[in-house]
Amino acid sequence: MFIVTAVLLSLAAGAWLGNQVLNRKPSLDEISATVLNPPKAVSDFRLTSHRDEPFTLDSLKGKWSFLFFGYTHCPDVCPTTLHTLAQMDRILADDPDAHANVQVVFVSVDPRRDTVQQLRKYVPYFNKAFVGVTGTEDEINRVTKQLGVLHMRVEQKQGQDYLVDHSASVMLFSPNGALRALFGAPHEAQRLVADFKNIKELE
Amino acid sequence: MRKHRSLALVCVALATCAAQSQTGMLRVTDAWIRAAPPGAMVLAGYMTVENSSPEDIKLTAAESPQFGMIELHRSVIEDDAARMRKQPYFLVPARGKLVLEPNGRHLMMMMPNVPLQSGDNVTVVLTLDNGASLEVNAPLRSVR
């Protein structure tokens, strides 16, 4: 049931994203990210941060937020992306204007294993300012469904462990809490920075 | 500096010398393991394996005294989805190379026996389909 729902949602989201891409202005061509015009409004949600504080739509407001969806038992794509986002953050820190009001958020799509305690050990390792968030399966689905973020548990033939297929994109939210752009994988720190600066110029 | 470091990582076990006479030489360079946050139960190992022989060689398994289990995995990113799947073997093509790298093929190293951090060295023993094995030393690093 979970898998069927995830597939249907990703199809619906794909159709929706396709429409958004068609609406893209040609003047955005120097931005390699997919910019959403208009930005997609997000309805409220409630997750919990690795500091055991509520993380809601309000937590996205007043800041530019980079969101990445993954899980801590992911050895390859997730740490690779989080390291790239940490590199991006270091580059942005050289330019205080660009760095001001930026947050990076790692959203777990593995609520079974990614407890608040697990995220507390995991996320700050990459950058002390990064925020890890998790929730119940329902709470997480409430966010991922709206955004068309794919995630699917894949049982292993042997052992009790499982893998999680997940969206590889990084999502950028504008300070009013709307989804503004999608960065497709594989990610590169300099390109994220360049795109981010250009996207901010659009405001 | 990188070249020097890479060469220092090449470590061929005695068992492989026998393999070399039968199947040609495998050479491992650029071996490293992505340092992971405390408490991480799964790490990824990367390396380049060169095969100077005229025959394909399959890498069928890997183990390490520092990990409970290692599997061969491949990440594929397509249509925005990152998928990781266990592989039965990695092919090291004749007169070619196998590259294990981030967002691609890698060793999925599970259940570390002791906490590991950047700078620590990990011993990995690769099993080949000709019965030989290859011992590799891989340091933990945050980034390549």
Chai-1 contact restraints between the chains, C-beta under 6 A:
chainA,res_idxA,chainB,res_idxB,connection_type,confidence,min_distance_angstrom,max_distance_angstrom,comment,restraint_id
A,H73,B,V42,contact,1.0,0.0,6.0,A-B,restraint_1
A,P75,B,V42,contact,1.0,0.0,6.0,A-B,restraint_2
A,P75,B,L43,contact,1.0,0.0,6.0,A-B,restraint_3
A,P75,B,A44,contact,1.0,0.0,6.0,A-B,restraint_4
A,P75,B,M108,contact,1.0,0.0,6.0,A-B,restraint_5
A,D76,B,A44,contact,1.0,0.0,6.0,A-B,restraint_6
A,D76,B,S75,contact,1.0,0.0,6.0,A-B,restraint_7
A,D76,B,H106,contact,1.0,0.0,6.0,A-B,restraint_8
A,V77,B,S75,contact,1.0,0.0,6.0,A-B,restraint_9
A,V77,B,A82,contact,1.0,0.0,6.0,A-B,restraint_10
A,V77,B,N103,contact,1.0,0.0,6.0,A-B,restraint_11
A,P79,B,R34,contact,1.0,0.0,6.0,A-B,restraint_12
A,T80,B,P102,contact,1.0,0.0,6.0,A-B,restraint_13
A,T80,B,N103,contact,1.0,0.0,6.0,A-B,restraint_14
A,H83,B,V143,contact,1.0,0.0,6.0,A-B,restraint_15
A,K121,B,P37,contact,1.0,0.0,6.0,A-B,restraint_16
A,K121,B,P38,contact,1.0,0.0,6.0,A-B,restraint_17
A,K121,B,G39,contact,1.0,0.0,6.0,A-B,restraint_18
A,Y122,B,P37,contact,1.0,0.0,6.0,A-B,restraint_19
A,Y125,B,P37,contact,1.0,0.0,6.0,A-B,restraint_20
A,L150,B,A81,contact,1.0,0.0,6.0,A-B,restraint_21
A,L163,B,M84,contact,1.0,0.0,6.0,A-B,restraint_22
A,D165,B,A81,contact,1.0,0.0,6.0,A-B,restraint_23
A,D165,B,R83,contact,1.0,0.0,6.0,A-B,restraint_24
A,H166,B,A82,contact,1.0,0.0,6.0,A-B,restraint_25
A,S167,B,D80,contact,1.0,0.0,6.0,A-B,restraint_26
A,A168,B,I77,contact,1.0,0.0,6.0,A-B,restraint_27
A,A168,B,D80,contact,1.0,0.0,6.0,A-B,restraint_28
A,A168,B,A82,contact,1.0,0.0,6.0,A-B,restraint_29
A,S169,B,D80,contact,1.0,0.0,6.0,A-B,restraint_30
A,A185,B,I77,contact,1.0,0.0,6.0,A-B,restraint_31
A,P186,B,N103,contact,1.0,0.0,6.0,A-B,restraint_32
